[in-house]
Each structure stands twice: as structure tokens, then as C-alpha cells.
């Protein structure tokens, strides 16, 4: 690397450090919101799955796939 690109690299690094600085500290309200908007839809999907069993298994399949996506998302919060 030449000196010009080295200086640009250092400027970019400093710029990125300033950008991500505000995300380095945890935020309790944001964390709680992420948990709520994962658990509530997951629980609602299970309710819909239970109710749709009386109608058709074909309704259960897409709901179960969607619930699976929320389950995977929830694994990140509750390892």
C-alpha cells in the first residue's frame, strides 16, 4: 500500500468507528422490544396452528414454517 491509500484507510477506519460507536452499548428498551416482537408473534402463530387443525392440515403447513422462522429468531435471544 502506498502512503495515500494508507491515509485513506485510516480515515475510513476512523469514520466507521464513529458510526458504530453508538451501537456498542446495549439498550434495554430495544432488547425488550426485540424479545416481545419475537415471542408474541410466535405464540400467536401457535394459537393459529391449533385453531387451523380443525379446518385443514394444508393451513397448518405454512403457519408451521412461519413459526419455525420465529423459533430460529428466538434461538438467538435464548441460547
mmCIF file of the N, C-alpha and C atoms, coordinates in Angstrom:
data_MODEL
# 
_entry.id   MODEL 
# 
loop_
_atom_site.group_PDB 
_atom_site.id 
_atom_site.type_symbol 
_atom_site.label_atom_id 
_atom_site.label_alt_id 
_atom_site.label_comp_id 
_atom_site.label_asym_id 
_atom_site.label_entity_id 
_atom_site.label_seq_id 
_atom_site.pdbx_PDB_ins_code 
_atom_site.Cartn_x 
_atom_site.Cartn_y 
_atom_site.Cartn_z 
_atom_site.occupancy 
_atom_site.B_iso_or_equiv 
_atom_site.pdbx_formal_charge 
_atom_site.auth_seq_id 
_atom_site.auth_comp_id 
_atom_site.auth_asym_id 
_atom_site.auth_atom_id 
_atom_site.pdbx_PDB_model_num 
ATOM 1   N N  . UNK A 1 1  ? 0.851   -1.184  0.000  1.00 0.00 ? 1  UNK A N  1 
ATOM 2   C CA . UNK A 1 1  ? 0.000   0.000   0.000  1.00 0.00 ? 1  UNK A CA 1 
ATOM 3   C C  . UNK A 1 1  ? 0.890   1.239   0.000  1.00 0.00 ? 1  UNK A C  1 
ATOM 4   N N  . UNK A 1 2  ? 0.491   2.200   -0.755 1.00 0.00 ? 2  UNK A N  1 
ATOM 5   C CA . UNK A 1 2  ? 1.261   3.441   -0.733 1.00 0.00 ? 2  UNK A CA 1 
ATOM 6   C C  . UNK A 1 2  ? 0.725   4.358   0.366  1.00 0.00 ? 2  UNK A C  1 
ATOM 7   N N  . UNK A 1 3  ? 1.402   5.457   0.571  1.00 0.00 ? 3  UNK A N  1 
ATOM 8   C CA . UNK A 1 3  ? 1.043   6.348   1.684  1.00 0.00 ? 3  UNK A CA 1 
ATOM 9   C C  . UNK A 1 3  ? -0.342  6.958   1.505  1.00 0.00 ? 3  UNK A C  1 
ATOM 10  N N  . UNK A 1 4  ? -0.709  7.239   0.261  1.00 0.00 ? 4  UNK A N  1 
ATOM 11  C CA . UNK A 1 4  ? -2.013  7.845   0.015  1.00 0.00 ? 4  UNK A CA 1 
ATOM 12  C C  . UNK A 1 4  ? -3.132  6.871   0.395  1.00 0.00 ? 4  UNK A C  1 
ATOM 13  N N  . UNK A 1 5  ? -3.023  5.626   -0.040 1.00 0.00 ? 5  UNK A N  1 
ATOM 14  C CA . UNK A 1 5  ? -4.075  4.668   0.293  1.00 0.00 ? 5  UNK A CA 1 
ATOM 15  C C  . UNK A 1 5  ? -4.052  4.320   1.778  1.00 0.00 ? 5  UNK A C  1 
ATOM 16  N N  . UNK A 1 6  ? -2.887  4.337   2.406  1.00 0.00 ? 6  UNK A N  1 
ATOM 17  C CA . UNK A 1 6  ? -2.781  4.087   3.851  1.00 0.00 ? 6  UNK A CA 1 
ATOM 18  C C  . UNK A 1 6  ? -3.514  5.174   4.630  1.00 0.00 ? 6  UNK A C  1 
ATOM 19  N N  . UNK A 1 7  ? -3.342  6.428   4.220  1.00 0.00 ? 7  UNK A N  1 
ATOM 20  C CA . UNK A 1 7  ? -4.044  7.535   4.882  1.00 0.00 ? 7  UNK A CA 1 
ATOM 21  C C  . UNK A 1 7  ? -5.543  7.445   4.689  1.00 0.00 ? 7  UNK A C  1 
ATOM 22  N N  . UNK A 1 8  ? -5.980  7.069   3.499  1.00 0.00 ? 8  UNK A N  1 
ATOM 23  C CA . UNK A 1 8  ? -7.408  6.909   3.230  1.00 0.00 ? 8  UNK A CA 1 
ATOM 24  C C  . UNK A 1 8  ? -7.977  5.768   4.066  1.00 0.00 ? 8  UNK A C  1 
ATOM 25  N N  . UNK A 1 9  ? -7.211  4.708   4.186  1.00 0.00 ? 9  UNK A N  1 
ATOM 26  C CA . UNK A 1 9  ? -7.651  3.573   5.002  1.00 0.00 ? 9  UNK A CA 1 
ATOM 27  C C  . UNK A 1 9  ? -7.832  3.985   6.464  1.00 0.00 ? 9  UNK A C  1 
ATOM 28  N N  . UNK A 1 10 ? -6.915  4.752   6.983  1.00 0.00 ? 10 UNK A N  1 
ATOM 29  C CA . UNK A 1 10 ? -7.022  5.199   8.371  1.00 0.00 ? 10 UNK A CA 1 
ATOM 30  C C  . UNK A 1 10 ? -8.200  6.148   8.552  1.00 0.00 ? 10 UNK A C  1 
ATOM 31  N N  . UNK A 1 11 ? -8.453  6.987   7.566  1.00 0.00 ? 11 UNK A N  1 
ATOM 32  C CA . UNK A 1 11 ? -9.607  7.890   7.641  1.00 0.00 ? 11 UNK A CA 1 
ATOM 33  C C  . UNK A 1 11 ? -10.908 7.098   7.612  1.00 0.00 ? 11 UNK A C  1 
ATOM 34  N N  . UNK A 1 12 ? -10.954 6.076   6.749  1.00 0.00 ? 12 UNK A N  1 
ATOM 35  C CA . UNK A 1 12 ? -12.160 5.244   6.680  1.00 0.00 ? 12 UNK A CA 1 
ATOM 36  C C  . UNK A 1 12 ? -12.380 4.488   7.981  1.00 0.00 ? 12 UNK A C  1 
ATOM 37  N N  . UNK A 1 13 ? -11.300 3.990   8.562  1.00 0.00 ? 13 UNK A N  1 
ATOM 38  C CA . UNK A 1 13 ? -11.416 3.282   9.831  1.00 0.00 ? 13 UNK A CA 1 
ATOM 39  C C  . UNK A 1 13 ? -11.929 4.211   10.921 1.00 0.00 ? 13 UNK A C  1 
ATOM 40  N N  . UNK A 1 14 ? -11.410 5.411   10.981 1.00 0.00 ? 14 UNK A N  1 
ATOM 41  C CA . UNK A 1 14 ? -11.860 6.379   11.983 1.00 0.00 ? 14 UNK A CA 1 
ATOM 42  C C  . UNK A 1 14 ? -13.331 6.743   11.754 1.00 0.00 ? 14 UNK A C  1 
ATOM 43  N N  . UNK A 1 15 ? -13.708 6.890   10.498 1.00 0.00 ? 15 UNK A N  1 
ATOM 44  C CA . UNK A 1 15 ? -15.095 7.219   10.174 1.00 0.00 ? 15 UNK A CA 1 
ATOM 45  C C  . UNK A 1 15 ? -16.036 6.097   10.616 1.00 0.00 ? 15 UNK A C  1 
ATOM 46  N N  . UNK A 1 16 ? -15.670 4.852   10.330 1.00 0.00 ? 16 UNK A N  1 
ATOM 47  C CA . UNK A 1 16 ? -16.507 3.730   10.730 1.00 0.00 ? 16 UNK A CA 1 
ATOM 48  C C  . UNK A 1 16 ? -16.581 3.582   12.242 1.00 0.00 ? 16 UNK A C  1 
ATOM 49  N N  . UNK A 1 17 ? -15.496 3.851   12.924 1.00 0.00 ? 17 UNK A N  1 
ATOM 50  C CA . UNK A 1 17 ? -15.525 3.783   14.391 1.00 0.00 ? 17 UNK A CA 1 
ATOM 51  C C  . UNK A 1 17 ? -16.504 4.799   14.953 1.00 0.00 ? 17 UNK A C  1 
ATOM 52  N N  . UNK A 1 18 ? -16.557 5.984   14.369 1.00 0.00 ? 18 UNK A N  1 
ATOM 53  C CA . UNK A 1 18 ? -17.515 6.994   14.817 1.00 0.00 ? 18 UNK A CA 1 
ATOM 54  C C  . UNK A 1 18 ? -18.950 6.555   14.538 1.00 0.00 ? 18 UNK A C  1 
ATOM 55  N N  . UNK A 1 19 ? -19.156 5.890   13.408 1.00 0.00 ? 19 UNK A N  1 
ATOM 56  C CA . UNK A 1 19 ? -20.509 5.468   13.042 1.00 0.00 ? 19 UNK A CA 1 
ATOM 57  C C  . UNK A 1 19 ? -21.020 4.381   13.976 1.00 0.00 ? 19 UNK A C  1 
ATOM 58  N N  . UNK A 1 20 ? -20.188 3.390   14.280 1.00 0.00 ? 20 UNK A N  1 
ATOM 59  C CA . UNK A 1 20 ? -20.653 2.259   15.091 1.00 0.00 ? 20 UNK A CA 1 
ATOM 60  C C  . UNK A 1 20 ? -20.535 2.490   16.592 1.00 0.00 ? 20 UNK A C  1 
ATOM 61  N N  . UNK A 1 21 ? -19.994 3.606   16.994 1.00 0.00 ? 21 UNK A N  1 
ATOM 62  C CA . UNK A 1 21 ? -19.799 3.893   18.415 1.00 0.00 ? 21 UNK A CA 1 
ATOM 63  C C  . UNK A 1 21 ? -21.112 3.863   19.190 1.00 0.00 ? 21 UNK A C  1 
ATOM 64  N N  . UNK A 1 22 ? -22.188 4.386   18.593 1.00 0.00 ? 22 UNK A N  1 
ATOM 65  C CA . UNK A 1 22 ? -23.455 4.447   19.318 1.00 0.00 ? 22 UNK A CA 1 
ATOM 66  C C  . UNK A 1 22 ? -24.112 3.075   19.477 1.00 0.00 ? 22 UNK A C  1 
ATOM 67  N N  . UNK A 1 23 ? -23.652 2.071   18.727 1.00 0.00 ? 23 UNK A N  1 
ATOM 68  C CA . UNK A 1 23 ? -24.223 0.732   18.830 1.00 0.00 ? 23 UNK A CA 1 
ATOM 69  C C  . UNK A 1 23 ? -23.419 -0.185  19.750 1.00 0.00 ? 23 UNK A C  1 
ATOM 70  N N  . UNK A 1 24 ? -22.395 0.316   20.369 1.00 0.00 ? 24 UNK A N  1 
ATOM 71  C CA . UNK A 1 24 ? -21.564 -0.527  21.219 1.00 0.00 ? 24 UNK A CA 1 
ATOM 72  C C  . UNK A 1 24 ? -22.146 -0.726  22.611 1.00 0.00 ? 24 UNK A C  1 
ATOM 73  N N  . UNK A 1 25 ? -23.020 0.137   23.039 1.00 0.00 ? 25 UNK A N  1 
ATOM 74  C CA . UNK A 1 25 ? -23.643 -0.002  24.353 1.00 0.00 ? 25 UNK A CA 1 
ATOM 75  C C  . UNK A 1 25 ? -25.017 -0.642  24.204 1.00 0.00 ? 25 UNK A C  1 
ATOM 76  N N  . UNK A 1 26 ? -25.356 -1.599  25.077 1.00 0.00 ? 26 UNK A N  1 
ATOM 77  C CA . UNK A 1 26 ? -26.665 -2.241  24.983 1.00 0.00 ? 26 UNK A CA 1 
ATOM 78  C C  . UNK A 1 26 ? -27.788 -1.285  25.355 1.00 0.00 ? 26 UNK A C  1 
ATOM 79  N N  . UNK A 1 27 ? -28.940 -1.518  24.775 1.00 0.00 ? 27 UNK A N  1 
ATOM 80  C CA . UNK A 1 27 ? -30.119 -0.711  25.054 1.00 0.00 ? 27 UNK A CA 1 
ATOM 81  C C  . UNK A 1 27 ? -31.223 -1.637  25.562 1.00 0.00 ? 27 UNK A C  1 
ATOM 82  N N  . UNK A 1 28 ? -31.607 -1.482  26.810 1.00 0.00 ? 28 UNK A N  1 
ATOM 83  C CA . UNK A 1 28 ? -32.640 -2.332  27.397 1.00 0.00 ? 28 UNK A CA 1 
ATOM 84  C C  . UNK A 1 28 ? -33.988 -2.196  26.686 1.00 0.00 ? 28 UNK A C  1 
ATOM 85  N N  . UNK A 1 29 ? -34.463 -0.980  26.372 1.00 0.00 ? 29 UNK A N  1 
ATOM 86  C CA . UNK A 1 29 ? -35.749 -0.890  25.661 1.00 0.00 ? 29 UNK A CA 1 
ATOM 87  C C  . UNK A 1 29 ? -35.718 -1.583  24.293 1.00 0.00 ? 29 UNK A C  1 
ATOM 88  N N  . UNK A 1 30 ? -34.638 -1.420  23.558 1.00 0.00 ? 30 UNK A N  1 
ATOM 89  C CA . UNK A 1 30 ? -34.549 -2.084  22.251 1.00 0.00 ? 30 UNK A CA 1 
ATOM 90  C C  . UNK A 1 30 ? -34.477 -3.590  22.406 1.00 0.00 ? 30 UNK A C  1 
ATOM 91  N N  . UNK A 1 31 ? -33.766 -4.062  23.422 1.00 0.00 ? 31 UNK A N  1 
ATOM 92  C CA . UNK A 1 31 ? -33.656 -5.506  23.656 1.00 0.00 ? 31 UNK A CA 1 
ATOM 93  C C  . UNK A 1 31 ? -35.020 -6.093  24.023 1.00 0.00 ? 31 UNK A C  1 
ATOM 94  N N  . UNK A 1 32 ? -35.737 -5.406  24.906 1.00 0.00 ? 32 UNK A N  1 
ATOM 95  C CA . UNK A 1 32 ? -37.069 -5.882  25.293 1.00 0.00 ? 32 UNK A CA 1 
ATOM 96  C C  . UNK A 1 32 ? -38.021 -5.882  24.106 1.00 0.00 ? 32 UNK A C  1 
ATOM 97  N N  . UNK A 1 33 ? -37.931 -4.864  23.274 1.00 0.00 ? 33 UNK A N  1 
ATOM 98  C CA . UNK A 1 33 ? -38.789 -4.801  22.094 1.00 0.00 ? 33 UNK A CA 1 
ATOM 99  C C  . UNK A 1 33 ? -38.484 -5.970  21.149 1.00 0.00 ? 33 UNK A C  1 
ATOM 100 N N  . UNK A 1 34 ? -37.222 -6.314  20.971 1.00 0.00 ? 34 UNK A N  1 
ATOM 101 C CA . UNK A 1 34 ? -36.863 -7.437  20.114 1.00 0.00 ? 34 UNK A CA 1 
ATOM 102 C C  . UNK A 1 34 ? -37.407 -8.756  20.665 1.00 0.00 ? 34 UNK A C  1 
ATOM 103 N N  . UNK A 1 35 ? -37.373 -8.904  21.974 1.00 0.00 ? 35 UNK A N  1 
ATOM 104 C CA . UNK A 1 35 ? -37.916 -10.118 22.578 1.00 0.00 ? 35 UNK A CA 1 
ATOM 105 C C  . UNK A 1 35 ? -39.427 -10.172 22.405 1.00 0.00 ? 35 UNK A C  1 
ATOM 106 N N  . UNK A 1 36 ? -40.099 -9.055  22.641 1.00 0.00 ? 36 UNK A N  1 
ATOM 107 C CA . UNK A 1 36 ? -41.557 -9.012  22.515 1.00 0.00 ? 36 UNK A CA 1 
ATOM 108 C C  . UNK A 1 36 ? -41.987 -9.277  21.075 1.00 0.00 ? 36 UNK A C  1 
ATOM 109 N N  . UNK A 1 37 ? -41.313 -8.639  20.098 1.00 0.00 ? 37 UNK A N  1 
ATOM 110 C CA . UNK A 1 37 ? -41.765 -8.838  18.728 1.00 0.00 ? 37 UNK A CA 1 
ATOM 111 C C  . UNK A 1 37 ? -41.279 -10.153 18.133 1.00 0.00 ? 37 UNK A C  1 
ATOM 112 N N  . UNK A 1 38 ? -40.692 -11.013 18.969 1.00 0.00 ? 38 UNK A N  1 
ATOM 113 C CA . UNK A 1 38 ? -40.408 -12.387 18.576 1.00 0.00 ? 38 UNK A CA 1 
ATOM 114 C C  . UNK A 1 38 ? -41.368 -13.350 19.270 1.00 0.00 ? 38 UNK A C  1 
ATOM 115 N N  . UNK A 1 39 ? -41.543 -13.182 20.569 1.00 0.00 ? 39 UNK A N  1 
ATOM 116 C CA . UNK A 1 39 ? -42.357 -14.132 21.338 1.00 0.00 ? 39 UNK A CA 1 
ATOM 117 C C  . UNK A 1 39 ? -43.851 -13.984 21.042 1.00 0.00 ? 39 UNK A C  1 
ATOM 118 N N  . UNK A 1 40 ? -44.342 -12.772 20.946 1.00 0.00 ? 40 UNK A N  1 
ATOM 119 C CA . UNK A 1 40 ? -45.780 -12.566 20.722 1.00 0.00 ? 40 UNK A CA 1 
ATOM 120 C C  . UNK A 1 40 ? -46.228 -13.151 19.381 1.00 0.00 ? 40 UNK A C  1 
ATOM 121 N N  . UNK A 1 41 ? -45.557 -12.853 18.262 1.00 0.00 ? 41 UNK A N  1 
ATOM 122 C CA . UNK A 1 41 ? -45.987 -13.487 17.012 1.00 0.00 ? 41 UNK A CA 1 
ATOM 123 C C  . UNK A 1 41 ? -45.835 -15.011 17.033 1.00 0.00 ? 41 UNK A C  1 
ATOM 124 N N  . UNK A 1 42 ? -44.779 -15.504 17.701 1.00 0.00 ? 42 UNK A N  1 
ATOM 125 C CA . UNK A 1 42 ? -44.582 -16.958 17.799 1.00 0.00 ? 42 UNK A CA 1 
ATOM 126 C C  . UNK A 1 42 ? -45.749 -17.598 18.544 1.00 0.00 ? 42 UNK A C  1 
ATOM 127 N N  . UNK A 1 43 ? -46.137 -17.013 19.660 1.00 0.00 ? 43 UNK A N  1 
ATOM 128 C CA . UNK A 1 43 ? -47.265 -17.549 20.428 1.00 0.00 ? 43 UNK A CA 1 
ATOM 129 C C  . UNK A 1 43 ? -48.574 -17.447 19.636 1.00 0.00 ? 43 UNK A C  1 
ATOM 130 N N  . UNK A 1 44 ? -48.758 -16.346 18.927 1.00 0.00 ? 44 UNK A N  1 
ATOM 131 C CA . UNK A 1 44 ? -49.962 -16.172 18.106 1.00 0.00 ? 44 UNK A CA 1 
ATOM 132 C C  . UNK A 1 44 ? -50.003 -17.191 16.974 1.00 0.00 ? 44 UNK A C  1 
ATOM 133 N N  . UNK A 1 45 ? -48.865 -17.468 16.373 1.00 0.00 ? 45 UNK A N  1 
ATOM 134 C CA . UNK A 1 45 ? -48.816 -18.475 15.313 1.00 0.00 ? 45 UNK A CA 1 
ATOM 135 C C  . UNK A 1 45 ? -49.164 -19.862 15.852 1.00 0.00 ? 45 UNK A C  1 
ATOM 136 N N  . UNK A 1 46 ? -48.706 -20.192 17.062 1.00 0.00 ? 46 UNK A N  1 
ATOM 137 C CA . UNK A 1 46 ? -49.076 -21.468 17.651 1.00 0.00 ? 46 UNK A CA 1 
ATOM 138 C C  . UNK A 1 46 ? -50.585 -21.538 17.905 1.00 0.00 ? 46 UNK A C  1 
ATOM 139 N N  . UNK A 1 47 ? -51.172 -20.433 18.322 1.00 0.00 ? 47 UNK A N  1 
ATOM 140 C CA . UNK A 1 47 ? -52.623 -20.385 18.501 1.00 0.00 ? 47 UNK A CA 1 
ATOM 141 C C  . UNK A 1 47 ? -53.329 -20.611 17.167 1.00 0.00 ? 47 UNK A C  1 
ATOM 142 N N  . UNK A 1 48 ? -52.838 -19.942 16.120 1.00 0.00 ? 48 UNK A N  1 
ATOM 143 C CA . UNK A 1 48 ? -53.440 -20.134 14.799 1.00 0.00 ? 48 UNK A CA 1 
ATOM 144 C C  . UNK A 1 48 ? -53.262 -21.565 14.297 1.00 0.00 ? 48 UNK A C  1 
ATOM 145 N N  . UNK A 1 49 ? -52.125 -22.158 14.570 1.00 0.00 ? 49 UNK A N  1 
ATOM 146 C CA . UNK A 1 49 ? -51.891 -23.554 14.180 1.00 0.00 ? 49 UNK A CA 1 
ATOM 147 C C  . UNK A 1 49 ? -52.902 -24.458 14.878 1.00 0.00 ? 49 UNK A C  1 
ATOM 148 N N  . UNK A 1 50 ? -53.069 -24.238 16.161 1.00 0.00 ? 50 UNK A N  1 
ATOM 149 C CA . UNK A 1 50 ? -54.024 -25.048 16.927 1.00 0.00 ? 50 UNK A CA 1 
ATOM 150 C C  . UNK A 1 50 ? -55.441 -24.909 16.365 1.00 0.00 ? 50 UNK A C  1 
ATOM 151 N N  . UNK A 1 51 ? -55.837 -23.676 16.076 1.00 0.00 ? 51 UNK A N  1 
ATOM 152 C CA . UNK A 1 51 ? -57.187 -23.438 15.550 1.00 0.00 ? 51 UNK A CA 1 
ATOM 153 C C  . UNK A 1 51 ? -57.361 -23.982 14.135 1.00 0.00 ? 51 UNK A C  1 
ATOM 154 N N  . UNK A 1 52 ? -56.312 -23.920 13.331 1.00 0.00 ? 52 UNK A N  1 
ATOM 155 C CA . UNK A 1 52 ? -56.439 -24.366 11.940 1.00 0.00 ? 52 UNK A CA 1 
ATOM 156 C C  . UNK A 1 52 ? -56.389 -25.887 11.802 1.00 0.00 ? 52 UNK A C  1 
ATOM 157 N N  . UNK A 1 53 ? -55.981 -26.596 12.850 1.00 0.00 ? 53 UNK A N  1 
ATOM 158 C CA . UNK A 1 53 ? -56.001 -28.058 12.792 1.00 0.00 ? 53 UNK A CA 1 
ATOM 159 C C  . UNK A 1 53 ? -57.408 -28.602 12.547 1.00 0.00 ? 53 UNK A C  1 
ATOM 160 N N  . UNK A 1 54 ? -58.403 -27.905 13.058 1.00 0.00 ? 54 UNK A N  1 
ATOM 161 C CA . UNK A 1 54 ? -59.787 -28.340 12.872 1.00 0.00 ? 54 UNK A CA 1 
ATOM 162 C C  . UNK A 1 54 ? -60.280 -28.081 11.453 1.00 0.00 ? 54 UNK A C  1 
ATOM 163 N N  . UNK A 1 55 ? -59.598 -27.203 10.736 1.00 0.00 ? 55 UNK A N  1 
ATOM 164 C CA . UNK A 1 55 ? -60.044 -26.855 9.388  1.00 0.00 ? 55 UNK A CA 1 
ATOM 165 C C  . UNK A 1 55 ? -59.328 -27.703 8.335  1.00 0.00 ? 55 UNK A C  1 
ATOM 166 N N  . UNK A 1 56 ? -58.001 -27.596 8.318  1.00 0.00 ? 56 UNK A N  1 
ATOM 167 C CA . UNK A 1 56 ? -57.246 -28.330 7.308  1.00 0.00 ? 56 UNK A CA 1 
ATOM 168 C C  . UNK A 1 56 ? -55.767 -28.357 7.668  1.00 0.00 ? 56 UNK A C  1 
ATOM 169 N N  . UNK A 1 57 ? -55.136 -29.493 7.367  1.00 0.00 ? 57 UNK A N  1 
ATOM 170 C CA . UNK A 1 57 ? -53.697 -29.599 7.568  1.00 0.00 ? 57 UNK A CA 1 
ATOM 171 C C  . UNK A 1 57 ? -52.947 -28.692 6.599  1.00 0.00 ? 57 UNK A C  1 
ATOM 172 N N  . UNK A 1 58 ? -53.560 -28.370 5.486  1.00 0.00 ? 58 UNK A N  1 
ATOM 173 C CA . UNK A 1 58 ? -52.908 -27.504 4.494  1.00 0.00 ? 58 UNK A CA 1 
ATOM 174 C C  . UNK A 1 58 ? -52.758 -26.075 5.015  1.00 0.00 ? 58 UNK A C  1 
ATOM 175 N N  . UNK A 1 59 ? -53.560 -25.695 5.959  1.00 0.00 ? 59 UNK A N  1 
ATOM 176 C CA . UNK A 1 59 ? -53.380 -24.392 6.608  1.00 0.00 ? 59 UNK A CA 1 
ATOM 177 C C  . UNK A 1 59 ? -52.271 -24.427 7.649  1.00 0.00 ? 59 UNK A C  1 
ATOM 178 N N  . UNK A 1 60 ? -52.073 -25.600 8.235  1.00 0.00 ? 60 UNK A N  1 
ATOM 179 C CA . UNK A 1 60 ? -51.070 -25.745 9.283  1.00 0.00 ? 60 UNK A CA 1 
ATOM 180 C C  . UNK A 1 60 ? -49.653 -25.618 8.717  1.00 0.00 ? 60 UNK A C  1 
ATOM 181 N N  . UNK A 1 61 ? -49.425 -26.165 7.548  1.00 0.00 ? 61 UNK A N  1 
ATOM 182 C CA . UNK A 1 61 ? -48.065 -26.218 6.989  1.00 0.00 ? 61 UNK A CA 1 
ATOM 183 C C  . UNK A 1 61 ? -47.430 -24.838 6.829  1.00 0.00 ? 61 UNK A C  1 
ATOM 184 N N  . UNK A 1 62 ? -48.064 -23.881 6.150  1.00 0.00 ? 62 UNK A N  1 
ATOM 185 C CA . UNK A 1 62 ? -47.401 -22.566 6.039  1.00 0.00 ? 62 UNK A CA 1 
ATOM 186 C C  . UNK A 1 62 ? -47.268 -21.848 7.382  1.00 0.00 ? 62 UNK A C  1 
ATOM 187 N N  . UNK A 1 63 ? -48.240 -22.055 8.260  1.00 0.00 ? 63 UNK A N  1 
ATOM 188 C CA . UNK A 1 63 ? -48.136 -21.450 9.588  1.00 0.00 ? 63 UNK A CA 1 
ATOM 189 C C  . UNK A 1 63 ? -46.977 -22.052 10.373 1.00 0.00 ? 63 UNK A C  1 
ATOM 190 N N  . UNK A 1 64 ? -46.773 -23.349 10.233 1.00 0.00 ? 64 UNK A N  1 
ATOM 191 C CA . UNK A 1 64 ? -45.669 -24.006 10.938 1.00 0.00 ? 64 UNK A CA 1 
ATOM 192 C C  . UNK A 1 64 ? -44.317 -23.547 10.390 1.00 0.00 ? 64 UNK A C  1 
ATOM 193 N N  . UNK A 1 65 ? -44.236 -23.338 9.094  1.00 0.00 ? 65 UNK A N  1 
ATOM 194 C CA . UNK A 1 65 ? -42.992 -22.836 8.507  1.00 0.00 ? 65 UNK A CA 1 
ATOM 195 C C  . UNK A 1 65 ? -42.698 -21.437 9.046  1.00 0.00 ? 65 UNK A C  1 
ATOM 196 N N  . UNK A 1 66 ? -43.710 -20.601 9.091  1.00 0.00 ? 66 UNK A N  1 
ATOM 197 C CA . UNK A 1 66 ? -43.532 -19.253 9.622  1.00 0.00 ? 66 UNK A CA 1 
ATOM 198 C C  . UNK A 1 66 ? -43.174 -19.288 11.114 1.00 0.00 ? 66 UNK A C  1 
ATOM 199 N N  . UNK A 1 67 ? -43.826 -20.169 11.861 1.00 0.00 ? 67 UNK A N  1 
ATOM 200 C CA . UNK A 1 67 ? -43.495 -20.309 13.282 1.00 0.00 ? 67 UNK A CA 1 
ATOM 201 C C  . UNK A 1 67 ? -42.064 -20.801 13.447 1.00 0.00 ? 67 UNK A C  1 
ATOM 202 N N  . UNK A 1 68 ? -41.619 -21.647 12.546 1.00 0.00 ? 68 UNK A N  1 
ATOM 203 C CA . UNK A 1 68 ? -40.239 -22.111 12.582 1.00 0.00 ? 68 UNK A CA 1 
ATOM 204 C C  . UNK A 1 68 ? -39.248 -20.978 12.393 1.00 0.00 ? 68 UNK A C  1 
ATOM 205 N N  . UNK A 1 69 ? -39.596 -20.031 11.523 1.00 0.00 ? 69 UNK A N  1 
ATOM 206 C CA . UNK A 1 69 ? -38.726 -18.866 11.329 1.00 0.00 ? 69 UNK A CA 1 
ATOM 207 C C  . UNK A 1 69 ? -38.637 -18.038 12.607 1.00 0.00 ? 69 UNK A C  1 
ATOM 208 N N  . UNK A 1 70 ? -39.752 -17.870 13.297 1.00 0.00 ? 70 UNK A N  1 
ATOM 209 C CA . UNK A 1 70 ? -39.715 -17.137 14.566 1.00 0.00 ? 70 UNK A CA 1 
ATOM 210 C C  . UNK A 1 70 ? -38.974 -17.919 15.639 1.00 0.00 ? 70 UNK A C  1 
ATOM 211 N N  . UNK A 1 71 ? -39.056 -19.243 15.583 1.00 0.00 ? 71 UNK A N  1 
ATOM 212 C CA . UNK A 1 71 ? -38.312 -20.063 16.535 1.00 0.00 ? 71 UNK A CA 1 
ATOM 213 C C  . UNK A 1 71 ? -36.807 -19.887 16.333 1.00 0.00 ? 71 UNK A C  1 
ATOM 214 N N  . UNK A 1 72 ? -36.377 -19.890 15.084 1.00 0.00 ? 72 UNK A N  1 
ATOM 215 C CA . UNK A 1 72 ? -34.956 -19.683 14.792 1.00 0.00 ? 72 UNK A CA 1 
ATOM 216 C C  . UNK A 1 72 ? -34.529 -18.303 15.268 1.00 0.00 ? 72 UNK A C  1 
ATOM 217 N N  . UNK A 1 73 ? -35.371 -17.319 15.037 1.00 0.00 ? 73 UNK A N  1 
ATOM 218 C CA . UNK A 1 73 ? -35.053 -15.973 15.513 1.00 0.00 ? 73 UNK A CA 1 
ATOM 219 C C  . UNK A 1 73 ? -34.948 -15.946 17.039 1.00 0.00 ? 73 UNK A C  1 
ATOM 220 N N  . UNK A 1 74 ? -35.834 -16.651 17.712 1.00 0.00 ? 74 UNK A N  1 
ATOM 221 C CA . UNK A 1 74 ? -35.825 -16.689 19.170 1.00 0.00 ? 74 UNK A CA 1 
ATOM 222 C C  . UNK A 1 74 ? -34.616 -17.397 19.747 1.00 0.00 ? 74 UNK A C  1 
ATOM 223 N N  . UNK A 1 75 ? -34.040 -18.320 19.001 1.00 0.00 ? 75 UNK A N  1 
ATOM 224 C CA . UNK A 1 75 ? -32.860 -19.035 19.490 1.00 0.00 ? 75 UNK A CA 1 
ATOM 225 C C  . UNK A 1 75 ? -31.715 -18.065 19.721 1.00 0.00 ? 75 UNK A C  1 
ATOM 226 N N  . UNK A 1 76 ? -31.648 -16.997 18.947 1.00 0.00 ? 76 UNK A N  1 
ATOM 227 C CA . UNK A 1 76 ? -30.582 -16.021 19.132 1.00 0.00 ? 76 UNK A CA 1 
ATOM 228 C C  . UNK A 1 76 ? -30.722 -15.265 20.450 1.00 0.00 ? 76 UNK A C  1 
ATOM 229 N N  . UNK A 1 77 ? -31.951 -15.125 20.929 1.00 0.00 ? 77 UNK A N  1 
ATOM 230 C CA . UNK A 1 77 ? -32.171 -14.396 22.169 1.00 0.00 ? 77 UNK A CA 1 
ATOM 231 C C  . UNK A 1 77 ? -32.062 -15.292 23.394 1.00 0.00 ? 77 UNK A C  1 
ATOM 232 N N  . UNK A 1 78 ? -32.373 -16.575 23.235 1.00 0.00 ? 78 UNK A N  1 
ATOM 233 C CA . UNK A 1 78 ? -32.363 -17.510 24.355 1.00 0.00 ? 78 UNK A CA 1 
ATOM 234 C C  . UNK A 1 78 ? -31.495 -18.715 24.009 1.00 0.00 ? 78 UNK A C  1 
ATOM 235 N N  . UNK A 1 79 ? -30.196 -18.537 23.983 1.00 0.00 ? 79 UNK A N  1 
ATOM 236 C CA . UNK A 1 79 ? -29.322 -19.663 23.581 1.00 0.00 ? 79 UNK A CA 1 
ATOM 237 C C  . UNK A 1 79 ? -29.282 -20.778 24.597 1.00 0.00 ? 79 UNK A C  1 
# 
